[in-house]
């Protein structure tokens, strides 16, 4: 039984990394439940939970996309053991979000059907949900054996369309503040750009990661400014200039740039450590300490 627990490895031993990520995955659900029990939500708690579960579904989806870039930057291969857990958590919050949408509509299925057909943001959300379900039910060893490595990887490439549909759904629901939506979009651009680089070259250095960080930062600024220009009619140039004003808030583009540069710094530190370790081995060889 313990071998089947999500915080254990294949041998049934506790993996502290998996345990920590498992607790992090559960924490938002417990926090939302506590808020509801403690009366900290609004007079319409179902609406609050609907919003929060949607937020966390997208956050965990972005966290899933982050695993490969972080593994490349740090060469910490054990990160891969939590990617499936993060993806399944994103699916779980997505389905919970969908369930609370049904509850928000009082489970009146005719109304739900009509709303779903008439509102584009709901159709886009359903697309993201269906893709997440397909990815979730094939996130197991049996599916990998059945589909083959190539087929399984081709199927799970659809996590990027799922993220895109989720972002479109999110932006269409934004009323006034698109900060978090822009941040998630920028991080997705960063991680999708990383995948594009990996398709062209299996390995690349710090310079490529810095260029990717700059690209993702600029893309985030353009996405945010474009959204506000479309939604409010404000001059996009003024919105872009606002990114240089730090007196009010640091815009999402800078956070995305920092995330990209952090990956480059991690890669630089890893390369420096490898060079130092290699030099130490050579010194020991010359001293006769190593064969």
C-alpha positions in Angstrom: 0.0 0.0 0.0 2.7 2.4 1.0 4.5 1.9 -2.4 1.4 3.4 -4.1 1.5 6.5 -2.0 2.3 9.6 -4.1 5.2 10.6 -1.8 7.1 7.3 -2.2 9.6 6.1 -4.8 9.4 2.9 -6.8 10.9 1.0 -3.9 8.3 2.2 -1.5 10.7 4.6 0.4 9.7 8.1 1.3 10.9 10.7 -1.2 11.2 13.9 0.6 11.1 15.9 -2.6 7.8 14.2 -3.6 6.4 14.6 -0.1 7.2 18.3 -0.1 5.6 18.8 -3.6 2.6 16.7 -2.6 2.0 18.9 0.5 2.4 22.0 -1.7 -0.2 20.6 -4.1 -2.7 19.9 -1.4 -2.1 23.2 0.5 -4.4 25.5 -1.7 -7.3 23.0 -1.4 -6.9 23.0 2.4 -6.6 26.8 2.5 -9.7 27.2 0.5 -11.6 24.8 2.7 -10.4 26.6 5.8 -11.5 29.9 4.4 -15.0 28.6 3.7 -15.3 26.9 7.1 -14.0 30.0 8.9 -16.3 32.3 7.1 -13.5 34.2 5.3 -15.1 34.0 1.9 -17.7 36.4 0.5 -21.5 35.9 0.8 -21.2 33.9 -2.4 -18.6 31.3 -1.4 -19.1 29.1 -4.5 -18.1 32.0 -6.7 -15.0 32.5 -4.6 -14.0 28.9 -4.8 -14.7 28.8 -8.5 -12.3 31.7 -9.0 -9.6 30.3 -6.7 -9.6 26.8 -8.1 -9.3 28.2 -11.6 -6.3 30.3 -10.5 -4.6 27.3 -9.0 -5.3 25.1 -11.9 -3.4 27.5 -14.2 -0.6 27.9 -11.6 0.0 24.2 -11.4 -0.1 23.9 -15.1 2.6 26.5 -15.5 4.6 24.8 -12.7 4.4 21.5 -14.7 5.8 23.3 -17.8 8.7 24.7 -15.6 10.1 21.3 -14.7 12.0 20.6 -18.0 13.6 24.1 -18.1 14.6 23.9 -14.4 16.1 20.4 -14.9 18.1 21.7 -17.9 19.4 24.7 -16.0 20.3 22.8 -12.8 20.9 19.3 -14.1 18.9 18.1 -11.1 17.4 15.1 -12.8 15.2 14.2 -9.8 12.9 17.1 -10.6 11.3 14.8 -13.2 9.8 12.6 -10.5 7.4 15.4 -9.5 6.3 16.5 -13.0 3.5 13.9 -13.2 2.3 14.9 -9.8 2.1 18.6 -10.8 0.3 17.8 -14.0 -2.3 15.6 -12.2 -2.7 18.3 -9.6 -3.4 20.8 -12.4 -6.1 18.4 -13.8 -7.6 18.0 -10.3 -8.0 21.7 -9.8 -9.3 22.0 -13.3 -12.0 19.5 -12.7 -12.8 21.0 -9.3 -13.1 24.4 -11.0 -15.5 22.8 -13.5 -17.6 21.2 -10.8 -18.0 24.5 -9.0 -19.0 26.1 -12.3 -21.8 23.6 -12.4 -22.7 24.4 -8.7 -22.6 28.1 -9.6 -25.3 27.4 -12.1 -27.2 25.3 -9.5 -26.8 22.2 -11.7 -29.5 23.3 -14.1 -28.2 21.4 -17.1 -30.2 23.1 -19.7 -28.9 26.5 -18.6 -25.4 25.1 -18.4 -25.7 23.8 -22.0 -27.1 27.1 -23.4 -24.4 29.1 -21.5 -21.7 26.8 -22.8 -22.9 27.2 -26.4 -23.3 31.0 -26.2 -20.2 32.1 -24.3 -16.9 31.7 -26.1 -14.8 31.8 -22.9 -16.7 28.7 -21.7 -16.0 26.8 -24.9 -12.3 27.7 -24.7 -12.3 26.5 -21.1 -13.9 23.2 -22.1 -11.2 22.7 -24.7 -8.5 23.2 -22.0 -10.4 20.8 -19.7 -10.8 18.0 -22.2 -7.1 18.2 -23.1 -6.1 18.1 -19.4 -8.3 15.0 -18.9 -6.7 13.3 -21.9 -3.3 14.0 -20.5 -4.2 13.0 -17.0 -5.6 9.6 -17.8 -2.5 8.8 -19.9 -0.1 9.9 -17.2 0.9 6.4 -16.2 3.3 3.6 -17.1 0.6 1.5 -18.8 -0.2 4.4 -21.2 3.4 4.9 -22.0 3.8 1.2 -22.9 0.6 1.2 -24.9 1.3 4.4 -26.8 5.1 4.0 -27.1 7.5 6.6 -26.1 7.1 8.6 -29.4 3.3 8.5 -29.3 3.1 9.3 -25.7 5.4 12.4 -26.1 3.4 13.5 -29.1 0.2 13.3 -27.0 1.7 15.2 -24.1 2.9 18.0 -26.3 -0.7 19.0 -26.1 0.0 20.5 -22.7 1.0 23.6 -24.5 -2.3 24.0 -26.4 -4.0 23.3 -23.0 -2.0 26.1 -21.5 -2.8 28.5 -24.4 -6.6 27.7 -24.1 -6.4 28.2 -20.3 -4.7 31.6 -20.8 -7.3 32.7 -23.4 -10.1 31.6 -21.0 -8.4 33.5 -18.2 -7.9 36.7 -20.1 -11.5 36.6 -21.3 -12.6 36.5 -17.6 -10.4 39.4 -16.5 -12.3 42.5 -15.5 -9.8 45.2 -14.4 -6.5 43.7 -13.3 -4.7 41.4 -15.8 -1.5 41.3 -13.8 -1.6 37.6 -12.9 -2.9 36.6 -16.3 0.0 38.4 -18.0 2.5 36.8 -15.5 1.2 33.3 -16.3 1.3 34.1 -20.1 4.8 35.4 -19.8 6.0 32.3 -18.0 4.3 30.1 -20.6 6.1 32.0 -23.3 9.4 31.5 -21.4 8.9 27.7 -21.1 7.5 27.3 -24.6 10.5 29.2 -25.9 12.7 26.8 -24.0 11.0 23.8 -25.7 11.5 25.5 -29.1 15.2 25.8 -28.4 15.5 22.2 -27.3 13.9 21.1 -30.6 16.6 22.9 -32.5 19.5 21.9 -30.2 19.6 19.3 -27.5 21.9 21.4 -25.3 22.6 25.1 -25.2 24.4 27.5 -23.0 24.0 30.6 -20.8 23.9 33.0 -23.7 20.8 31.2 -25.2 19.1 31.3 -21.8 19.7 35.0 -21.4 18.3 35.7 -24.9 15.3 33.5 -24.1 14.8 35.5 -20.9 14.9 38.8 -22.8 12.5 37.4 -25.4 10.0 36.2 -22.7 10.2 39.5 -20.8 9.4 41.6 -24.0 6.7 39.2 -25.0 5.1 39.6 -21.5 5.1 43.3 -21.8 3.6 43.2 -25.3 0.9 40.7 -24.1 -0.1 42.9 -21.1 -0.1 46.1 -23.1 -2.0 44.5 -26.0 -4.6 43.2 -23.6 -5.2 46.6 -21.9 -5.2 48.4 -25.3 -7.8 46.1 -26.6 -9.9 46.0 -23.4 -9.8 49.7 -22.5 -8.7 51.5 -25.6 -5.6 53.1 -23.9 -2.6 53.8 -26.1 -0.4 50.7 -26.0 2.7 52.9 -26.2 1.8 54.5 -22.9 1.2 51.1 -21.4 4.6 49.9 -22.5 6.2 53.1 -21.1 4.6 52.3 -17.7 6.9 49.3 -17.4 9.7 51.7 -16.7 7.9 53.3 -13.8 8.6 51.4 -10.6 6.9 53.8 -8.2 3.6 51.9 -8.3 4.3 48.3 -9.0 6.8 46.0 -10.8 5.1 44.8 -13.9 4.9 41.0 -14.8 7.4 41.4 -17.6 10.2 42.1 -15.0 9.2 39.0 -13.0 9.4 36.8 -16.1 12.7 38.3 -17.1 14.0 37.6 -13.6 12.8 34.0 -13.8 14.6 33.5 -17.1 17.8 35.1 -15.8 17.6 32.9 -12.7 17.7 29.9 -15.0 20.7 31.3 -16.8 22.4 32.0 -13.5 21.7 28.4 -12.3 23.2 27.1 -15.6 26.2 29.3 -15.1 26.8 28.2 -11.6 26.4 24.5 -12.6 28.9 24.9 -15.4 31.4 26.7 -13.1 31.0 23.9 -10.5 31.6 21.3 -13.2 34.7 23.1 -14.5 36.1 23.4 -10.9 35.4 19.7 -10.2 37.1 18.7 -13.4 40.1 20.8 -12.6 40.2 19.3 -9.1 40.2 15.8 -10.6 43.1 16.7 -13.0 45.1 18.0 -10.0 44.5 14.7 -8.1 45.5 12.7 -11.2 48.7 14.6 -11.5 49.4 14.1 -7.8 48.8 10.3 -8.2 45.7 10.3 -6.0 43.4 9.0 -8.8 44.1 6.2 -11.3 
